[in-house]
């Protein structure tokens, strides 16, 4: 076995297991009696409720858990939809939801956040949100669907929102599930059903867009998240081949896929639905595809988890994204024109201007043992300050925050710098962030971000400056 690492051996064994399971499914399918139409087939096949099928296209044979588009577009799946059948979207956003003891308040906040003009920008026509209702109680699904229709009729009528439910025969039996990780029988059933829900949602979104974004029903979006997400995807498309991008880090939030991979993902989930939680399942899938240990995170997450009460009884969810992109000032290029200087030594060919100018750029540098170092913003014309926010650290630079620092202002400009700086406020950097609001009229020519006693690297994610009253 020379030349084979332990990880490679494990991957080979896992692939062998997958192939064995597919073979068992093929054998099982040939013995079933119920008829359901699956992707790639013109003829009906024998299938038991929920079992995956074999697709045959000429001499090609492959496994799929996805039903045909005729079924997916039928009344038993689509509750409310007005999208054109042949329309191709840039992005589909999948959101599975189920009732919680606190009602639908998380879901409504999520939909409000995703569809507000502030977050979407002006590009909503090539976006499709698919909300999948997963309650076992039909009356509850009907009630939520009506509530969504009454609150968001314009989104449904404009083909931006589809409200669907899982096809009744898609669910496998949830009896005699595997008990792993010390999970109770109730928890295993809950997470196994959740995996199937994600599987069906992936099937529905397969082929509708170019990319797919997977969310949960208890998040809020970053301002202008859609423009930021497009920029994030584009940055990787020109750089490498990828399978999963991480627009957020936690759980199954903010995972981005090529739409053509959704059929494979859905089938993989369906086969191993009771093996592990769905977020672990996703990590296993990217491992098989060769992306384990090679996360593709955005510098700051585009979606923040807000739900405390889980759909699983007595389960609390307190996790939050460590770095959430709360602002759009710098990204949209709205900072006042300025020249940026620093005496930090740059790393990875980053430039300090990238932390101030339009886009998702950043700066990574080090003080190299100096007792203090600085970043200066020299405005091209005197500017009245309203607010200044400096964000440091990021999803791939977790510890590289400014620990001790302050903001100083300069009003007397001489050539390319101010001759004197004064402390703007006793407020200092807290947990890597400096946020200062100027309540009084303050016209300045320069800003100086002072970094003191910094042994670690400094990752400057963004510098936001709001001018005016």
C-alpha positions as CSV (number, residue, x, y, z in Angstrom):
1,X,0.0,0.0,0.0
2,X,3.0,2.2,-0.5
3,X,2.0,5.8,-1.5
4,X,-1.5,5.6,0.0
5,X,-2.2,7.8,3.0
6,X,-4.7,6.8,5.7
7,X,-7.1,9.5,4.5
8,X,-7.0,8.1,0.9
9,X,-7.6,4.6,2.2
10,X,-10.6,5.8,4.1
11,X,-12.0,7.7,1.1
12,X,-11.6,4.5,-1.1
13,X,-13.5,2.5,1.5
14,X,-16.2,5.1,1.7
15,X,-16.6,5.1,-2.1
16,X,-16.8,1.3,-2.1
17,X,-19.6,1.5,0.5
18,X,-21.4,4.0,-1.7
19,X,-21.1,1.7,-4.7
20,X,-22.4,-1.2,-2.6
21,X,-25.4,0.8,-1.5
22,X,-26.2,1.8,-5.0
23,X,-26.1,-1.8,-6.1
24,X,-28.5,-2.8,-3.3
25,X,-30.8,0.0,-4.4
26,X,-30.8,-1.2,-8.0
27,X,-31.8,-4.7,-6.7
28,X,-34.4,-3.2,-4.5
29,X,-36.0,-1.1,-7.2
30,X,-36.5,-4.1,-9.4
31,X,-38.7,-5.7,-6.7
32,X,-41.0,-2.7,-5.9
33,X,-44.6,-2.3,-6.9
34,X,-45.6,1.4,-6.6
35,X,-45.1,3.5,-9.6
36,X,-43.4,6.9,-9.5
37,X,-41.7,8.8,-12.4
38,X,-38.1,9.8,-11.9
39,X,-35.7,12.1,-13.7
40,X,-34.4,10.9,-17.0
41,X,-37.3,8.4,-17.6
42,X,-40.2,8.7,-20.0
43,X,-41.7,5.4,-18.7
44,X,-42.9,4.7,-15.2
45,X,-40.9,2.4,-13.0
46,X,-41.7,0.2,-10.0
47,X,-40.7,2.0,-6.8
48,X,-41.6,1.8,-3.1
49,X,-42.5,5.0,-1.4
50,X,-39.3,7.1,-1.3
51,X,-36.8,4.5,-2.6
52,X,-34.2,5.8,-5.0
53,X,-34.3,4.8,-8.7
54,X,-32.1,3.9,-11.6
55,X,-32.0,6.3,-14.5
56,X,-31.4,4.9,-18.0
57,X,-30.5,7.1,-20.9
58,X,-29.4,5.0,-23.8
59,X,-26.5,3.0,-22.5
60,X,-26.1,5.3,-19.5
61,X,-27.2,4.1,-16.1
62,X,-26.9,6.0,-12.9
63,X,-28.7,6.3,-9.6
64,X,-31.0,9.2,-8.6
65,X,-33.4,10.0,-5.8
66,X,-35.0,12.8,-7.7
67,X,-38.5,12.6,-9.1
68,X,-39.4,13.8,-12.6
69,X,-40.0,17.5,-13.2
70,X,-43.6,16.6,-14.1
71,X,-44.2,15.4,-10.5
72,X,-42.1,18.2,-9.0
73,X,-44.2,20.8,-10.9
74,X,-47.5,19.1,-9.9
75,X,-50.1,20.1,-7.4
76,X,-49.0,17.6,-4.8
77,X,-45.6,19.4,-4.5
78,X,-46.2,23.1,-5.6
79,X,-48.5,25.0,-3.3
80,X,-47.9,28.5,-4.7
81,X,-45.8,29.3,-7.7
82,X,-45.9,31.6,-10.7
83,X,-42.5,31.1,-12.2
84,X,-42.2,30.4,-15.9
85,X,-41.5,26.7,-16.5
86,X,-38.5,27.4,-18.8
87,X,-37.0,30.3,-17.0
88,X,-33.4,29.8,-15.8
89,X,-32.3,31.7,-12.7
90,X,-28.8,32.8,-11.7
91,X,-29.5,31.6,-8.2
92,X,-32.0,29.4,-6.3
93,X,-32.2,29.7,-2.6
94,X,-33.6,26.7,-0.7
95,X,-35.2,27.1,2.7
96,X,-36.8,24.1,4.4
97,X,-39.0,25.0,7.4
98,X,-41.0,23.3,10.0
99,X,-43.2,24.6,12.9
100,X,-41.6,25.5,16.2
101,X,-43.0,26.2,19.6
102,X,-42.4,29.9,19.1
103,X,-44.4,30.0,15.8
104,X,-43.1,31.3,12.5
105,X,-41.3,34.4,13.8
106,X,-37.9,33.2,12.7
107,X,-39.1,32.3,9.2
108,X,-40.8,35.7,8.7
109,X,-37.6,37.5,9.7
110,X,-35.7,35.3,7.3
111,X,-38.0,36.1,4.4
112,X,-38.1,39.8,5.2
113,X,-34.3,39.9,5.4
114,X,-33.8,38.1,2.1
115,X,-36.4,40.1,0.1
116,X,-35.9,43.6,1.4
117,X,-34.5,46.1,-1.1
118,X,-31.6,46.8,1.2
119,X,-30.3,43.3,1.0
120,X,-31.3,42.2,-2.5
121,X,-30.3,45.4,-4.4
122,X,-31.8,45.7,-7.9
123,X,-31.2,42.1,-9.1
124,X,-34.1,40.1,-7.8
125,X,-35.5,39.0,-11.2
126,X,-32.8,36.3,-11.6
127,X,-33.3,35.0,-8.1
128,X,-35.7,32.2,-7.0
129,X,-36.5,31.5,-3.3
130,X,-37.9,28.0,-2.7
131,X,-39.6,27.7,0.6
132,X,-40.3,24.1,1.5
133,X,-42.9,23.3,4.2
134,X,-42.0,20.2,6.1
135,X,-44.6,19.7,8.8
136,X,-46.1,16.3,9.0
137,X,-49.5,17.9,9.8
138,X,-51.2,18.9,6.5
139,X,-53.3,21.6,8.1
140,X,-50.2,23.3,9.5
141,X,-48.6,23.3,6.1
142,X,-51.8,24.8,4.6
143,X,-51.9,27.4,7.3
144,X,-48.3,28.5,6.8
145,X,-48.7,28.5,3.0
146,X,-51.7,30.8,3.2
147,X,-49.9,33.1,5.6
148,X,-46.9,33.3,3.2
149,X,-49.2,34.0,0.3
150,X,-51.1,36.8,2.1
151,X,-47.9,38.5,3.2
152,X,-45.8,38.0,0.0
153,X,-48.2,37.9,-2.9
154,X,-45.9,40.1,-5.1
155,X,-43.0,37.7,-4.7
156,X,-45.1,34.7,-5.7
157,X,-46.8,36.6,-8.6
158,X,-43.4,37.8,-9.9
159,X,-41.9,34.3,-9.9
160,X,-39.5,35.1,-7.1
161,X,-40.9,32.8,-4.5
162,X,-42.1,29.2,-4.7
163,X,-43.9,27.5,-1.8
164,X,-43.7,23.8,-1.9
165,X,-44.2,20.6,0.1
166,X,-42.4,17.2,0.0
167,X,-44.1,14.7,-2.2
168,X,-45.9,12.3,0.1
169,X,-44.4,9.1,-1.2
170,X,-40.8,10.5,-1.0
171,X,-40.3,9.8,2.6
172,X,-38.8,6.4,3.5
173,X,-39.8,4.5,6.6
174,X,-38.5,6.1,9.8
175,X,-38.8,2.8,11.7
176,X,-35.7,0.9,12.9
177,X,-33.4,3.8,12.3
178,X,-29.7,3.5,13.2
179,X,-28.9,4.8,16.6
180,X,-25.5,6.6,16.4
181,X,-23.6,9.2,18.4
182,X,-25.6,8.5,21.5
183,X,-28.7,10.1,20.0
184,X,-32.1,9.3,21.3
185,X,-34.7,7.6,19.1
186,X,-36.6,10.9,18.8
187,X,-33.5,12.9,17.8
188,X,-32.5,10.3,15.2
189,X,-35.9,10.4,13.6
190,X,-35.9,14.2,13.6
191,X,-32.5,14.5,12.0
192,X,-33.2,11.7,9.5
193,X,-36.4,13.4,8.3
194,X,-34.4,16.6,8.1
195,X,-31.9,15.0,5.7
196,X,-34.7,13.7,3.5
197,X,-36.3,17.2,3.5
198,X,-33.0,18.7,2.3
199,X,-32.7,15.9,-0.3
200,X,-36.1,16.7,-1.8
201,X,-35.4,20.4,-1.8
202,X,-32.2,19.8,-3.7
203,X,-34.2,17.7,-6.2
204,X,-36.8,20.5,-6.7
205,X,-34.1,23.2,-7.3
206,X,-32.0,21.0,-9.5
207,X,-31.7,22.5,-13.0
208,X,-33.7,25.7,-12.2
209,X,-30.6,27.9,-11.9
210,X,-26.9,28.2,-12.4
211,X,-26.1,28.2,-8.7
212,X,-27.9,27.1,-5.5
213,X,-27.7,28.6,-2.0
214,X,-28.8,26.5,0.9
215,X,-30.1,28.3,4.0
216,X,-32.1,27.4,7.1
217,X,-35.3,29.2,8.2
218,X,-33.8,31.2,11.1
219,X,-31.2,33.6,9.6
220,X,-30.8,37.2,8.6
221,X,-28.9,38.4,5.6
222,X,-26.1,40.8,5.2
223,X,-27.0,44.2,3.6
224,X,-26.8,43.7,-0.2
225,X,-26.1,40.0,0.3
226,X,-27.0,39.1,-3.2
227,X,-24.5,41.4,-4.8
228,X,-21.9,40.2,-2.3
229,X,-22.7,36.6,-3.0
230,X,-22.3,37.1,-6.8
231,X,-18.9,38.7,-6.2
232,X,-17.9,35.8,-3.9
233,X,-18.9,33.1,-6.5
234,X,-17.2,35.0,-9.3
235,X,-13.9,35.2,-7.3
236,X,-13.8,31.4,-7.1
237,X,-15.0,30.7,-10.6
238,X,-12.0,32.5,-12.1
239,X,-9.6,30.8,-9.6
240,X,-10.4,27.1,-9.3
241,X,-12.9,24.2,-9.6
242,X,-15.0,24.0,-6.5
243,X,-17.8,21.9,-5.1
244,X,-19.0,23.8,-2.1
245,X,-18.5,27.5,-1.2
246,X,-19.1,28.7,2.4
247,X,-21.0,32.0,2.4
248,X,-21.5,31.2,6.1
249,X,-19.7,28.8,8.5
250,X,-22.3,27.4,10.9
251,X,-24.4,24.3,10.2
252,X,-26.1,24.1,6.9
253,X,-26.3,27.8,6.4
254,X,-24.9,29.6,3.4
255,X,-23.6,26.6,1.4
256,X,-23.3,27.3,-2.3
257,X,-23.3,24.7,-5.1
258,X,-23.4,24.4,-8.8
259,X,-27.0,23.5,-9.7
260,X,-25.8,20.5,-11.7
261,X,-24.5,18.9,-8.5
262,X,-27.9,19.0,-6.7
263,X,-29.1,15.7,-8.2
264,X,-26.0,13.9,-6.9
265,X,-26.2,15.6,-3.5
266,X,-29.9,14.7,-3.2
267,X,-29.2,11.1,-4.0
268,X,-26.3,10.9,-1.6
269,X,-28.4,12.3,1.2
270,X,-31.3,9.9,0.4
271,X,-29.1,6.9,0.6
272,X,-27.4,7.7,3.9
273,X,-30.3,9.7,5.5
274,X,-30.1,8.0,8.9
275,X,-26.3,7.9,9.2
276,X,-25.6,11.4,10.6
277,X,-26.9,15.0,10.8
278,X,-27.3,16.8,7.5
279,X,-24.5,19.3,8.0
280,X,-22.1,16.3,8.7
281,X,-23.5,14.7,5.6
282,X,-22.6,17.8,3.6
283,X,-19.0,17.7,4.9
284,X,-18.8,14.0,4.0
285,X,-20.0,14.8,0.5
286,X,-17.3,17.4,-0.1
287,X,-14.8,15.0,1.4
288,X,-15.7,12.4,-1.2
289,X,-15.5,15.1,-3.9
290,X,-12.0,15.9,-2.7
291,X,-12.7,19.1,-0.7
292,X,-12.3,17.9,2.9
293,X,-10.1,20.2,4.9
294,X,-10.3,22.8,2.0
295,X,-13.0,25.1,3.1
296,X,-13.9,28.0,0.8
297,X,-15.1,30.6,3.3
298,X,-16.0,34.2,2.6
299,X,-14.0,36.7,4.5
300,X,-17.1,37.4,6.6
301,X,-20.3,35.4,6.7
302,X,-23.3,36.7,4.7
303,X,-25.9,35.1,6.9
304,X,-26.3,35.2,10.7
305,X,-28.1,32.5,12.7
306,X,-30.9,34.1,14.9
307,X,-32.9,31.1,16.0
308,X,-32.8,30.1,19.6
309,X,-35.6,27.5,19.7
310,X,-35.1,24.5,17.5
311,X,-37.8,22.5,15.7
312,X,-36.6,19.6,17.9
313,X,-38.4,19.8,21.3
314,X,-36.2,21.1,24.1
315,X,-33.2,21.8,21.9
316,X,-31.6,25.3,22.0
317,X,-29.4,26.8,19.3
318,X,-27.2,29.5,20.6
319,X,-24.4,29.4,18.0
320,X,-23.6,32.6,16.1
321,X,-21.3,33.4,13.2
322,X,-18.0,34.8,14.6
323,X,-17.7,37.2,11.7
324,X,-20.9,38.5,10.1
325,X,-20.8,41.1,7.3
326,X,-23.0,43.8,8.8
327,X,-22.2,46.7,6.5
328,X,-22.2,47.6,2.8
329,X,-20.5,51.1,2.9
330,X,-17.1,49.9,1.8
331,X,-18.3,47.1,-0.5
332,X,-20.5,49.5,-2.5
333,X,-17.7,52.0,-2.8
334,X,-19.4,54.7,-0.7
335,X,-16.4,55.7,1.4
336,X,-15.1,59.3,0.9
337,X,-12.2,59.4,-1.7
338,X,-8.9,59.1,0.2
339,X,-5.3,57.9,0.1
340,X,-4.4,55.1,2.5
341,X,-1.1,54.6,4.1
342,X,0.3,52.0,6.6
343,X,3.6,51.0,8.2
344,X,2.5,47.4,8.6
345,X,4.3,44.9,6.4
346,X,1.9,43.3,3.9
347,X,1.4,39.6,3.5
348,X,0.2,37.5,0.6
349,X,0.5,40.5,-1.8
350,X,-2.4,42.3,-0.1
351,X,-2.8,46.1,-0.3
352,X,-4.0,48.4,2.4
353,X,-6.2,50.2,-0.2
354,X,-8.2,47.0,-0.6
355,X,-9.6,47.3,3.0
356,X,-11.0,50.8,2.1
357,X,-11.9,50.8,-1.6
358,X,-15.0,49.2,-3.3
359,X,-15.3,45.4,-3.2
360,X,-14.6,42.5,-0.9
361,X,-10.9,43.1,-0.6
362,X,-8.9,43.1,2.6
363,X,-5.4,43.7,4.0
364,X,-3.2,41.3,6.0
365,X,-0.1,42.6,7.7
366,X,2.2,42.5,10.7
367,X,3.9,45.1,12.9
368,X,6.9,42.9,13.1
369,X,7.5,43.4,16.8
370,X,7.1,47.2,16.8
371,X,5.5,48.7,19.9
372,X,3.0,50.5,17.7
373,X,2.0,50.8,14.0
374,X,-0.7,52.6,12.1
375,X,-3.1,52.9,9.2
376,X,-3.8,56.4,7.9
377,X,-6.7,57.6,5.8
378,X,-5.9,60.9,4.1
379,X,-9.1,62.4,2.7
380,X,-8.8,64.1,-0.7
381,X,-11.0,66.9,0.7
382,X,-12.0,67.8,4.2
383,X,-14.8,65.5,5.4
384,X,-17.5,65.8,8.0
385,X,-17.5,62.5,9.9
386,X,-20.7,60.8,11.0
387,X,-19.5,57.3,11.8
388,X,-16.3,55.2,11.4
389,X,-16.2,51.4,11.7
390,X,-13.0,49.3,11.5
391,X,-13.5,45.5,11.3
392,X,-10.6,43.2,11.8
393,X,-10.3,39.4,11.8
394,X,-12.2,37.1,9.5
395,X,-13.4,33.5,8.8
396,X,-9.9,32.5,7.6
397,X,-8.0,34.8,10.0
398,X,-9.9,34.1,13.2
399,X,-7.2,35.3,15.6
400,X,-5.7,38.1,13.6
401,X,-7.7,40.9,15.2
402,X,-6.4,44.2,16.6
403,X,-6.3,43.7,20.4
404,X,-5.2,47.2,21.5
405,X,-5.9,50.2,19.3
406,X,-7.6,53.5,19.0
407,X,-8.8,56.1,16.5
408,X,-7.2,59.5,16.1
409,X,-8.2,62.4,13.9
410,X,-6.2,65.1,12.2
411,X,-7.4,68.5,10.9
412,X,-4.2,70.3,9.8
413,X,-3.2,68.9,6.5
414,X,0.4,69.4,5.3
415,X,1.2,67.8,1.9
416,X,0.3,64.1,2.2
417,X,-0.4,63.9,5.9
418,X,-1.7,65.7,8.9
419,X,0.8,67.3,11.1
420,X,-0.9,66.4,14.4
421,X,-3.4,63.8,15.5
422,X,-5.7,63.8,18.6
423,X,-7.6,61.0,20.2
424,X,-11.1,61.0,18.7
425,X,-12.7,59.4,21.7
426,X,-11.8,57.2,24.7
427,X,-13.6,54.4,22.8
428,X,-11.1,51.7,21.8
429,X,-11.2,48.6,19.7
430,X,-13.4,45.9,21.3
431,X,-13.1,42.3,20.1
432,X,-11.4,43.4,16.9
433,X,-14.0,46.1,16.0
434,X,-13.9,49.9,16.4
435,X,-17.2,51.6,16.0
436,X,-17.4,55.3,16.6
437,X,-20.3,57.6,16.0
438,X,-19.6,61.4,15.9
439,X,-22.6,63.1,17.5
440,X,-21.1,66.6,17.1
441,X,-20.1,68.2,13.8
442,X,-16.5,67.1,13.2
443,X,-14.7,68.1,9.9
444,X,-11.3,66.3,9.5
445,X,-8.6,65.8,6.9
446,X,-7.1,62.6,8.2
447,X,-7.9,59.4,10.3
448,X,-5.2,57.4,12.1
449,X,-6.0,53.9,13.3
450,X,-3.3,53.1,15.8
451,X,-2.3,49.6,16.7
452,X,-0.4,48.9,19.9
453,X,1.5,45.9,21.3
454,X,0.3,43.7,18.5
455,X,2.3,40.4,18.4
456,X,-0.1,38.6,16.0
457,X,-0.8,39.3,12.4
458,X,-3.4,42.0,11.7
459,X,-6.3,41.2,9.3
460,X,-8.1,44.4,8.3
461,X,-11.4,43.2,6.8
462,X,-12.9,46.6,6.1
463,X,-12.7,50.3,7.0
464,X,-16.1,52.1,6.7
465,X,-16.5,55.8,6.8
466,X,-19.8,57.6,6.7
467,X,-19.7,61.3,6.0
468,X,-22.3,64.0,6.4
469,X,-24.8,64.7,9.2
